[in-house]
Amino acid sequence: MRVRVFTAAIGTLIIASGASHAVKIETKSGSTIDIKFKSKIRAEFLGKRNNSDSADLRFRVLHGRIMGKAKINPKIKFIWQGDFDSGDERFYILDMFMMFDLAREFKFNVGAHKVPFQRNSGLRSGWSFLTPTGVNYGHQVKAFTNPINRGDKLQRSGAYSTGATVWGLLAGGLLKYYAGIYDKTDKKSSNDVGSAYAIRVQLTPTFLGYKPEKKYVLKETYLGKFDVLTLGAAYVTQKVSGNTVNSYGIDLMWEQQIGVITPNIQVGFVDHKNLGGTKDKDVKGYLIQGQILYNGSVLLGKPAVALKWSKSDDRTPNDKDTTTIGGALNIYIKGTGNRIALSVDRVNRKSAKDYTDYVIEFWFSW
């Protein structure tokens, strides 16, 4: 019975998927405005969270996004993005910033944008996840996160904070750097929150033929468009209510097209001290994930198989350690943002009941 119901859910989502197109406007002066639409539609069969719970089937619209990019001239760009989902009818601005593209070696972002911490902690695009549920799925304490005080972030924008970041590529892309300062987005916080500071350096061995990641936002996969090998290290610090938050992160990503397949391997680690400004809230996170992509088209697109192991190590007396083992089958229809993904996640919780979830998700980027 459950299989028939889940199959019916899949069919309903296919019918409801629809199609649309991005809008691009270009003026006579050379300025451009590019408007895009993104969405994620999910059907999920959720395992029992406790002994009195029952398994559930539910449909969700995780994201309905509108993104606008404006190029005033070759040196000045403006980006904004808003989002809503089925759980909240309000529309929230996620990021809104200006980018001064002064040189390959020196660019400057100012406004609400992604904080350059560890790759899997929000700096990458969510539309490039190897598994639709992401690296934090099921974790009671989310280690792979932007560590800046949550009370001072924009609504529904965990990866974004308001501030200024300088970044660029050096030595022909051998080195990529980010350095920034971030502050409160409003005056609602009751805590004494200081400015946050972040730095990230990323090494790409271009002398071995690997290409640097030129854009500010990173991806978990480029689908073999170019060979990637990067090693990143990051640090964020902030003082909240007299407690100093210190967060460290490292990450490694390798993706390379080899004949008809493109393997992808990622390793990540984060270490937070006084996370969120809470004294002695120390959390560590571990990640190993990867994907094998077949470069040829099969039916709707390029198929890939992804695997994930992630752990959140809660060093507080709550002891909410969580380990998630997941697998996914992806069908990439067009790029990373247009796909169908089917995943299974086994969530093992030290202080609560274990469970298994099944997810099918439709991703659209127009």
C-alpha positions as CSV (number, residue, x, y, z in Angstrom):
1,M,0.0,0.0,0.0
2,R,2.8,2.4,0.9
3,V,4.6,1.7,-2.4
4,R,1.4,2.5,-4.4
5,V,0.8,5.7,-2.4
6,F,4.4,6.9,-2.9
7,T,4.2,6.0,-6.6
8,A,1.0,8.1,-7.0
9,A,2.8,11.0,-5.2
10,I,5.6,10.8,-7.8
11,G,3.1,10.9,-10.7
12,T,1.3,13.9,-9.2
13,L,4.6,15.8,-8.9
14,I,5.5,15.1,-12.5
15,I,2.2,16.4,-13.7
16,A,2.5,19.5,-11.5
17,S,6.0,20.4,-12.6
18,G,5.3,22.7,-15.4
19,A,7.8,24.9,-17.3
20,S,8.8,28.5,-17.5
21,H,11.7,30.7,-18.7
22,A,14.1,33.2,-17.3
23,V,13.7,36.9,-18.3
24,K,16.5,39.0,-19.5
25,I,16.3,42.7,-20.2
26,E,19.0,44.6,-21.9
27,T,19.0,48.4,-22.3
28,K,20.6,50.5,-25.1
29,S,23.3,51.7,-22.6
30,G,24.4,48.1,-22.1
31,S,22.9,47.5,-18.6
32,T,21.2,44.2,-18.2
33,I,18.6,42.7,-15.8
34,D,18.4,38.9,-15.5
35,I,15.4,37.4,-13.6
36,K,15.3,33.7,-12.8
37,F,12.8,31.4,-11.0
38,K,13.7,28.4,-8.9
39,S,11.8,25.8,-7.0
40,K,12.1,22.5,-5.2
41,I,9.0,20.2,-4.9
42,R,9.3,17.3,-2.6
43,A,7.3,14.1,-1.7
44,E,8.7,12.4,1.4
45,F,7.9,9.3,3.4
46,L,9.1,9.9,6.9
47,G,10.0,7.2,9.4
48,K,8.8,7.2,13.0
49,R,10.6,9.7,15.2
50,N,9.5,8.1,18.5
51,N,7.5,5.1,19.6
52,S,4.2,7.0,19.8
53,D,4.7,8.5,16.3
54,S,3.5,7.1,13.0
55,A,5.1,7.1,9.6
56,D,4.0,10.0,7.4
57,L,3.7,10.8,3.7
58,R,3.7,14.5,2.9
59,F,4.2,16.9,0.0
60,R,6.2,20.1,0.3
61,V,7.2,23.1,-1.7
62,L,10.6,23.6,-0.1
63,H,11.5,26.7,-2.1
64,G,9.9,29.1,-4.5
65,R,12.6,31.6,-5.4
66,I,12.9,34.7,-7.5
67,M,16.5,35.9,-8.3
68,G,17.4,39.1,-10.0
69,K,20.8,40.1,-11.3
70,A,21.5,43.6,-12.7
71,K,24.7,44.7,-14.4
72,I,24.9,48.5,-14.2
73,N,28.2,48.4,-16.0
74,P,31.1,45.8,-16.3
75,K,32.4,46.8,-12.9
76,I,29.2,47.1,-10.8
77,K,26.6,44.4,-10.3
78,F,23.5,44.1,-8.1
79,I,22.0,40.8,-6.9
80,W,18.9,40.0,-4.9
81,Q,17.0,36.8,-4.1
82,G,13.8,36.1,-2.3
83,D,12.2,32.8,-1.2
84,F,8.9,31.3,0.1
85,D,7.8,27.8,0.9
86,S,4.6,25.9,1.7
87,G,5.2,26.2,5.5
88,D,5.2,30.0,5.4
89,E,3.2,32.2,3.1
90,R,5.4,35.2,3.6
91,F,8.2,36.1,1.1
92,Y,11.6,36.7,2.5
93,I,14.7,38.4,1.1
94,L,17.7,36.0,1.3
95,D,20.5,37.9,-0.2
96,M,20.7,41.5,-1.5
97,F,24.1,43.0,-2.2
98,M,26.2,44.9,-4.6
99,M,29.4,43.5,-6.2
100,F,32.2,45.6,-7.4
101,D,34.0,43.5,-9.9
102,L,37.2,45.6,-10.0
103,A,39.7,43.0,-11.1
104,R,40.2,39.2,-11.2
105,E,42.3,39.6,-8.0
106,F,40.0,42.0,-6.2
107,K,36.3,42.0,-6.0
108,F,34.1,43.5,-3.3
109,N,30.6,42.4,-2.0
110,V,28.6,44.6,0.3
111,G,25.2,43.7,1.7
112,A,23.5,40.5,2.7
113,H,25.3,37.6,1.1
114,K,26.8,34.1,1.9
115,V,29.5,34.1,4.6
116,P,32.8,32.5,3.3
117,F,33.1,29.7,5.8
118,Q,33.7,26.0,5.1
119,R,32.4,24.9,1.7
120,N,29.6,22.6,2.9
121,S,28.4,25.1,5.6
122,G,26.4,27.4,3.3
123,L,29.0,28.8,0.9
124,R,28.0,26.4,-1.8
125,S,24.8,26.6,-3.9
126,G,21.9,24.6,-2.5
127,W,21.0,23.8,-6.1
128,S,24.1,21.7,-6.4
129,F,23.6,19.3,-3.5
130,L,24.8,15.8,-4.3
131,T,21.9,14.4,-2.2
132,P,18.6,16.4,-2.1
133,T,18.5,16.3,1.7
134,G,22.0,17.9,2.2
135,V,24.8,17.3,4.6
136,N,22.9,18.4,7.8
137,Y,19.8,16.2,7.3
138,G,18.5,14.7,10.5
139,H,21.2,16.3,12.7
140,Q,19.8,17.5,16.0
141,V,22.7,20.0,16.2
142,K,23.7,21.3,12.8
143,A,27.4,21.5,12.6
144,F,27.7,22.5,8.9
145,T,26.3,26.0,9.3
146,N,27.2,29.6,9.1
147,P,28.4,30.2,12.7
148,I,27.5,33.9,12.9
149,N,24.9,34.6,15.6
150,R,21.5,33.4,14.2
151,G,19.5,36.1,15.9
152,D,21.1,38.6,13.7
153,K,20.6,37.0,10.3
154,L,17.9,37.7,7.8
155,Q,14.8,35.5,8.1
156,R,15.1,32.0,6.6
157,S,18.7,32.8,5.5
158,G,21.0,30.7,7.6
159,A,23.9,30.9,5.1
160,Y,23.6,34.7,4.7
161,S,24.7,37.6,6.9
162,T,25.0,41.3,6.2
163,G,28.5,42.8,5.8
164,A,31.3,43.3,3.4
165,T,33.7,40.7,1.8
166,V,36.7,41.2,-0.4
167,W,37.7,38.2,-2.5
168,G,39.5,37.2,-5.6
169,L,41.9,34.9,-7.4
170,L,45.7,35.2,-7.1
171,A,48.6,33.6,-9.1
172,G,46.4,32.6,-12.0
173,G,43.9,30.9,-9.8
174,L,46.3,28.9,-7.7
175,L,45.0,30.8,-4.6
176,K,41.5,32.1,-3.9
177,Y,40.9,34.3,-0.9
178,Y,37.9,35.7,1.0
179,A,38.0,38.2,4.0
180,G,35.0,39.9,5.5
181,I,33.3,41.6,8.4
182,Y,29.6,41.0,9.2
183,D,27.2,42.7,11.6
184,K,23.6,42.6,12.8
185,T,20.9,42.9,10.2
186,D,18.5,44.6,12.7
187,K,18.2,45.7,16.3
188,K,16.0,43.0,17.6
189,S,18.7,40.9,19.2
190,S,18.6,41.0,23.0
191,N,22.3,39.9,23.2
192,D,25.4,42.0,23.2
193,V,26.5,40.9,19.7
194,G,29.8,42.2,18.2
195,S,30.8,42.1,14.6
196,A,31.9,38.8,13.1
197,Y,35.1,38.3,11.1
198,A,35.7,35.6,8.5
199,I,38.6,34.5,6.4
200,R,38.9,31.7,3.9
201,V,41.7,30.6,1.6
202,Q,41.4,28.0,-1.1
203,L,44.2,26.3,-3.0
204,T,43.8,24.8,-6.5
205,P,46.8,23.1,-8.1
206,T,46.4,24.8,-11.5
207,F,49.9,23.5,-12.5
208,L,48.3,20.1,-12.6
209,G,45.7,21.3,-15.1
210,Y,42.8,21.9,-12.6
211,K,40.6,24.9,-13.1
212,P,39.9,27.5,-10.3
213,E,36.4,28.1,-9.1
214,K,36.0,31.7,-10.4
215,K,32.6,32.6,-8.9
216,Y,32.0,33.7,-5.3
217,V,29.5,30.9,-4.5
218,L,30.9,27.3,-4.8
219,K,29.1,24.2,-5.9
220,E,29.1,20.6,-4.8
221,T,29.3,19.4,-8.4
222,Y,30.0,21.0,-11.8
223,L,28.8,17.9,-13.6
224,G,32.2,17.5,-15.3
225,K,32.2,20.9,-17.0
226,F,35.8,21.3,-15.8
227,D,38.2,19.3,-13.6
228,V,38.3,20.5,-9.9
229,L,40.7,19.9,-7.1
230,T,40.5,22.3,-4.2
231,L,41.6,22.4,-0.6
232,G,40.0,25.1,1.6
233,A,40.5,26.4,5.1
234,A,38.3,28.9,6.9
235,Y,37.9,30.7,10.2
236,V,35.1,32.8,11.7
237,T,35.1,34.6,15.0
238,Q,32.5,36.7,16.9
239,K,31.8,37.9,20.4
240,V,28.3,37.3,21.7
241,S,27.2,38.1,25.3
242,G,30.8,38.0,26.5
243,N,31.5,34.6,24.9
244,T,33.9,34.4,21.9
245,V,32.7,32.2,19.0
246,N,35.6,30.5,17.2
247,S,34.8,28.3,14.2
248,Y,37.2,26.4,12.1
249,G,36.6,24.5,8.9
250,I,38.5,22.6,6.2
251,D,37.3,21.0,3.0
252,L,38.6,19.0,0.1
253,M,36.8,18.5,-3.3
254,W,37.9,16.5,-6.3
255,E,35.8,16.1,-9.5
256,Q,37.2,15.0,-12.8
257,Q,35.8,13.7,-16.0
258,I,37.3,10.3,-16.9
259,G,35.9,8.9,-20.1
260,V,32.2,8.4,-19.8
261,I,32.1,9.0,-16.0
262,T,32.7,11.9,-13.7
263,P,33.6,10.9,-10.1
264,N,33.3,13.4,-7.3
265,I,34.7,13.1,-3.8
266,Q,34.3,15.6,-0.9
267,V,35.7,15.6,2.7
268,G,34.7,18.2,5.2
269,F,35.4,19.0,8.9
270,V,34.1,21.9,11.1
271,D,34.9,22.7,14.8
272,H,32.8,25.3,16.6
273,K,33.6,26.7,20.1
274,N,30.7,28.5,21.9
275,L,28.5,28.1,18.8
276,G,25.8,30.8,18.6
277,G,27.4,32.6,21.6
278,T,26.4,29.9,24.0
279,K,29.2,29.2,26.5
280,D,30.7,25.7,26.1
281,K,28.4,24.8,23.2
282,D,31.1,23.0,21.3
283,V,30.2,21.1,18.2
284,K,32.2,19.2,15.6
285,G,31.1,18.0,12.2
286,Y,32.5,15.4,9.8
287,L,31.6,14.7,6.2
288,I,32.5,12.3,3.5
289,Q,30.3,12.3,0.3
290,G,30.7,11.6,-3.3
291,Q,29.0,11.0,-6.6
292,I,29.6,9.1,-9.9
293,L,28.0,10.7,-12.9
294,Y,27.4,9.1,-16.3
295,N,28.1,11.7,-18.9
296,G,25.7,10.3,-21.5
297,S,22.0,10.9,-21.6
298,V,19.6,8.2,-20.4
299,L,15.9,8.9,-20.9
300,L,15.4,12.3,-19.2
301,G,19.1,13.2,-18.6
302,K,22.4,12.3,-17.1
303,P,22.1,9.7,-14.2
304,A,24.3,9.8,-11.2
305,V,24.6,7.8,-7.9
306,A,25.6,9.8,-4.8
307,L,26.5,8.6,-1.3
308,K,26.9,10.6,2.0
309,W,28.1,10.0,5.5
310,S,27.9,12.9,7.9
311,K,28.2,13.3,11.6
312,S,27.4,16.0,14.1
313,D,29.4,15.5,17.3
314,D,27.7,17.4,20.1
315,R,30.2,18.1,22.9
316,T,27.6,19.6,25.3
317,P,25.9,17.7,28.2
318,N,22.9,17.3,25.8
319,D,25.0,14.8,23.9
320,K,22.8,15.0,20.7
321,D,25.3,13.2,18.4
322,T,23.8,12.3,15.1
323,T,25.1,10.2,12.2
324,T,23.4,10.2,8.8
325,I,24.1,7.7,6.1
326,G,22.4,8.5,2.8
327,G,22.3,7.6,-0.8
328,A,20.7,9.2,-3.8
329,L,19.9,8.6,-7.5
330,N,20.0,11.9,-9.5
331,I,18.8,12.5,-13.0
332,Y,20.3,15.8,-14.2
333,I,18.0,17.1,-16.9
334,K,19.8,20.4,-17.4
335,G,22.6,21.5,-15.2
336,T,22.4,21.0,-11.4
337,G,19.2,23.1,-10.9
338,N,17.0,21.0,-13.2
339,R,16.9,17.4,-11.9
340,I,14.9,14.6,-10.3
341,A,16.4,13.1,-7.2
342,L,15.4,10.1,-5.2
343,S,17.2,9.6,-1.8
344,V,17.2,7.4,1.3
345,D,18.6,8.6,4.6
346,R,19.2,6.5,7.7
347,V,19.5,8.8,10.7
348,N,21.1,7.4,13.9
349,R,20.6,9.6,17.0
350,K,22.4,8.9,20.2
351,S,19.8,10.5,22.4
352,A,16.6,9.7,20.4
353,K,15.0,7.1,18.2
354,D,16.7,6.2,14.9
355,Y,14.6,6.5,11.7
356,T,14.8,6.1,7.9
357,D,13.3,8.6,5.4
358,Y,12.6,8.3,1.7
359,V,12.5,11.5,-0.5
360,I,11.8,12.3,-4.1
361,E,12.5,15.8,-5.2
362,F,12.0,17.8,-8.3
363,W,14.4,20.7,-8.9
364,F,13.7,23.5,-11.4
365,S,15.7,26.5,-12.3
366,W,14.3,28.7,-15.2
